[in-house]
Amino acid sequence: MPPSRATVPNLIGLDEDGGTPGVLAPVKRGYVSGLTLGIADGLSTAPSRNTDRYARRMAQMVTRVEEDLVAAVDELVAAGIVASRSEAVRRGLEQLVDRHRRETIGARISDGYRARPQSEAEVAWADESSQRMIAEEPW
């Protein structure tokens, strides 16, 4: 059952201490108040099928950031670089996780070569092949 106005007391997403709007609180059955578009405007409170699917697939994280970082993210949104603050956060987290994954894999590869370096016999064919290709160039 979609949330009603009674189940969504925090329509504009004020944080717990009544501070700045913007942090959207979760509501019953996995619906996210920020995705039930039009609630604050008095429009329908029933989420669309896409909103329901989106809310079930995405976890919600709440954090606090410095005002200047929020302003910088808002500039990215205004410039069309990202569609929303949420997209900016998602993209930043995805890049952080991807960078960490790549660094971890790179370190494991390097550790493997340090633990068992290649022998001259294992790389001799590559050196010979490279020398032949260079010699065949018409320069």
N, C-alpha and C positions, 0 to 999 in steps of 0.2 A: 504494500500500500504506500503510495507516495506521501511525503510529509505534508502536513497542513501547516497553516500559519502558527498554530499552537505548538507544533513540534519544532519550529524553527524560530526560537526567540532572538537569535543573534543574526538578524537578516543582513546587516551590512558588514558583519565580521569584526566588531570591536574586540580587541584582545581583552583578557580577563580583568585587567585593571582599568578598563574603560579608555584605554589609550587610542592610538591612531587606528582608523579603519584600515582594512586591507587584509588582515589575516582571517580567512574564512573557516569557520568551524564546521566539523562534520555533523551530519544529522542522521536520523534513524535510517536503517536499512542500507547504509552505504552511499546514500545520496549526499552530494556536496552542495551546500547552500549556494556557493558561487556559481554552480553549474545549473541550478534550477532558475534559469533566466527569467527575469521579470518579477520575482517575488517582491523586491523592494518597491517596484512600481505598481504593485497591486494586480499584476497580470496572473496568469495561471501558475499554480504552484506545482503542477504535475511535471516531472522531468520528462524529456523526450526519451525515445528508445536509445538514441546515441548517447545521451547524457548518462543514462543508467549503465550502459555498457562501459563508458569511460570511467565512471566512478568505481565500478567493480574491478577494473583492470589497473587502476592507479592508486598507489599508497599516498597518503597525505603527510607532509612534513611541515612543521611549523618552526620558524627560527626568527631571531632578531638580527638585524644588520644595521650598520651605521647609516645615518641620514645621507651622507655623501654617496655611498654605494647605491642607495635607493634612487637618488637623483640621477646617477649615471645610468642605471638600468632603465629608468623612465625615459631618458634621452634616447636609449637604444630602441625602446618601444615607439617613441614619437618619430624616430627616423625610419621605422619600418624594418630594422635589423632583426628584431624578434617581434612576435605577435603580442606577447604579454610578459609580465614579470615572471609568471610560472614557466613560460618557455625559456626565458633567460636562465633561470635557476636550473631547469632540466638540462639545458645545453652545457652549462658550466659543470654540473655534476658528471654528465656523460664524458666530457673532455677530461676531467680529473681522473675518473675511473679508468678511461682508456689509456691515459698517460701512465698511470700506475701499472696497469696490466702490461703495457709495452716495456716499461722499465724492468719489471719483474722477469719477463721472458728474456729480454736482452741480457740481464745479469745471469740468468740460468745458462744461457748459451755460452757467455764468456767464462763462467765457472767451469763448464764442461770442457772447453778448450784448454783452460789452465790445468785442469785435472788430467786431461789426456790430450796433449798437444799433437797436432798432425805431424807425421813423419815426412822426411824428404820424399820417400817413395810414394806417399799418398798424394802429394801435391806436384810431383815432378811432371806428370802428364799435362797439368794445367799450364805450367811454365813453358814447356816445350810447345804446346799448342799456341799459346800467346805469342811466342817468338816467331813461329811459322807465319801466323796471320800478319804480324807486323812486317815481316820480310816480304810478303806478297803484295803489300800496298804499293801503288805506283808512284808514290811521292818521291 
